[in-house]
């Protein structure tokens, strides 16, 4: 088990690798993550590490709930906007206040990234599910509609789970086994090959790839 980092998607760019090949990649800003809590099986029932990132301005910190703000004050940490918990095998390696930078991914070849997809509102079946649609001819009366979703006499109802118009996007999505293209410790930036879910500026969670073992 590896730590789950908090980052922010900045956008996409191009990068030339060591062989001179152009790689389309996503830029992720990974500010230092600070451990706020270490959970022990004797007290909490399992082993885990809680980390925070994305420091808040004094104005934003005042809007934070009193219990959460008190947690940071108790541990002598500045208020941060994001928290994430990671299951670990050995909690003795970690302590409250310990800082991890983007250098953590320097020796990792592949990562898994969790983000929230772009919300696109209520969409029809053609855009949402790829339906072909009806004839576009004048007078057909069946252009972009889904058609019948039921059946005849038995069972005489629309079965649940069948594709139909509904809300699109805005859901948690995981992309696995993305190659780590470049790690810039000075700018606190991580470049991964390909696209990741979410819009520019959205929060993402980065961890070592499970299937490839990093």
Buried (B, 14 or more C-beta within 10 A) or exposed (E): BBBBBBBBBBEBEEBEEEEEEEBEBBBBBBBBBBBBBBBEEEEEEEBBBBBBBBBBEEEEBEEBEEEEBEBBEEBEBEBBBBBBBBBBEEBEEBEBEBEBBBEBBEEBEBBBBBBBBEEEEEBBBBEBBEBEBBEEEEEEEEEEBBEEEEEEEEEEEEEEEEEEBEEBBEEEEEBEBBBBBBBEEEEBBBBBBBBBBBEEEBBBBBBBBBEBEB
